[in-house]
């Protein structure tokens, strides 16, 4: 369970995100219980995405694990469970299969992203298996000499990082996917790209839990 400090939005306020079934096995789905408050009936759906960062070096390996349209959204408090399949290990670089990476939850209204919540994720071999596999390299794991279902995935639920975006809720124009990606992915000329930081896909400014209300 992780309480997220209230994220004030003009129309939608994310109240809480709970990471369910955590820790779990790498092959199990991600599950997030999301609670949000809506200040008015929304005529269009909210689009929620779960994105797994396959490598901090390049967004080429990012995987959209699920896209869910939630609506119609009524006035008041709303709660639902967002479930997404585990990432495809064949699309993850060998050297990035184990260790720390990031999973992102994003929400958009009519193609305009207004909140992004990121969690560090740690994939590791359980202690009970370490003696059996201590001399085996990551390539052996990729070749399934170590079953993927034995890898433990832990989401650091108490340390989310949140990015907020102001959008014109009352007159939000619908935009295409290409335009949305161009408008939300930072470029090196903006001074945001740090290749070793998997949160690079979280458009600046990045709010930590300590300064959400500042």
N, C-alpha and C positions, 0 to 999 in steps of 0.2 A: 504494500500500500504506500502510495506517495501522494501527499497533498500538494498541489501546485498553488502557489499564491495567486490570488485572483488576477486574471489578465483582462484588464478593462478594454472593451471594444465599444464602438458606437452602437452596435446592434447585438453582437454575440460576445458572451463572456465565458471563457473556459474556466470552470470552477475546480475540476479535479481530474487527474488521470491516474488510474491504478494499473500497474503492470501485473497481470494475472499469470499463474503457473510459472513462477520465477523463483529460483533457477529451474531450468528444464533442459531436455536434450536438444541438440542442434537441429534435429530433424522435426521437432515439434513446432506447431504454428506459434506465431506471436499473438498475444491477446492483451488488449488494452480496454479497460472500462473507462469510458469518457463521460464526464458530466459537464454540461454547458447550459448557460442561461440565455434565453433569447428575449429581447425587449419588445419584439413585435412579430406577428405572423410573417413568415418569409414566403414570397410568391415563387421562389426558385429553390432548388435543392442545395444543400451543402455538399461539397465534394471532399472526401477524406482520402488521404493516401498514406501508405506505409512504404518507406523507401529504405533499403538496406545498402549501406556503403560497403561495396566489396573491396575497395582499396582506397587508402587516403591519398594515393598518388594521382588518381585520375577518376573523373566521374564516368569514364567509359564503363566501369564495372558496377555502377549503381544499378540496383534491381528494384523496380516498382513491384512490391510483393502483392499489393492489392489496391484497388480503387473502388470506393463505395460512395454511392449517392444516397444521402440521408434527407428525406423530405416526404411530404411537406412538413416544415418545421413550425410548430405552433408556438405561440407566446408562452413563456414560463420556463421551468426547469425541464431539461431533457437528459436522458441517460441511455447509452447503448454500449454494446461490446463490439469493438473493432477487432476482427480476427484476420490474420494474414498468413499465408503459407510460409514455411521456412524458405530461406534463399536456396537457389540452385547452386550446389557446390562446384559444378562444372563451369560456372561463370565467374568464379572467384579465383584470383591468382593463387598459386600454390603457397607462396610465402605469406599470404594474408588470411589463410583459412583459420589458423589459430592465432590467438592474441586479441588485442583490443581493436574494435571498430565502432561504428555508430549506426543506430537505427533512427529514422526520422518519421514523425507524424506531421502531415501538413493538412491544412484545411483551406478551401477556396470557395468563393461565392461568385458564380457566373464567370469562372476562369481567373478570378483575382485572388491570389493567395493572401490571407490575412493573419495567419499564425503558423508557426513551425516549432515543433517541440522535438528536441534531440536527446537521445540517451546513449551513453557509452555502453558497449556490449563486449563482454569478455568470453572468448571461446577457449576452452582448455580441456585437457585430458584429466579425468577424475583422479584423485590421489591414489585410489585403490588400484588404478591401472598403470601408474607411473613406472613401477619397477619392471613391468612387462614391456613397456615401450620406450624406456629412457634412452635407448641407443638407436631409436628409429627416427629418421628425419621426416620433414613435412611431406616430401614427395611420396614416401611410403604410405603416409596417411591418405594422400590424394588417390593413391592406387588401391585404397580400401583394404590394405593390410591391417589397418585399424578401422573398424566399422565406424562410419560417421555417426551412427546412433549412440555411440559411446562418448562422443564429445559433449561436454556440458556447456550450455550457453547461459550466462548470467547477465541480466540487464541491470545496470546500476540505477535502480528506480528512484533513489533518494537524491540524485544529482542531475536533474534535467536541465537543459539549456534552451531558452525560449527566445524566439525572434518574433516581433510583432510588426505588422504592416498596416498603415491607415489606408482604407479604401472607401470610395463614395458609395455607401450602402444604398441610399435612396435612388441613385441614378447609375448604378454599377453597369458599365457596358460589358457585354460578353466579348471575350477575346479568344483567338485561336490558340491552340497548344503551342505552336511555334513562337507566337508573340509572347505568350506567358513565360516560356522558358528563357527567351531573350531578356525579358524584363526582370527575372528573378535570379539568374545565375550571374555572379560577379565575374569580372574580367580582371586580368593583371593590371591593366591601366588604371583601374579604380583603387588599386592598392590593397585589395582584400584577399588576394590569393596567397595562401601559405600552404605549399604542397604537402607538408608533413602533418597538417592539421585536418582531420576528417570532417570537422565542422565547417570546412570551407564552403560547402553547399548551403550553409545557413547565412543568408544575405546579411551583411553588416547593416545596422549595428546588432550585435549579439547580446542579449540580456541574460545575465546569470540570475540565479534565484535571489541573490543578495540585493540586486538593484532593479528588480522588476517594477517597484513602485516609485522609483526615483524619477 
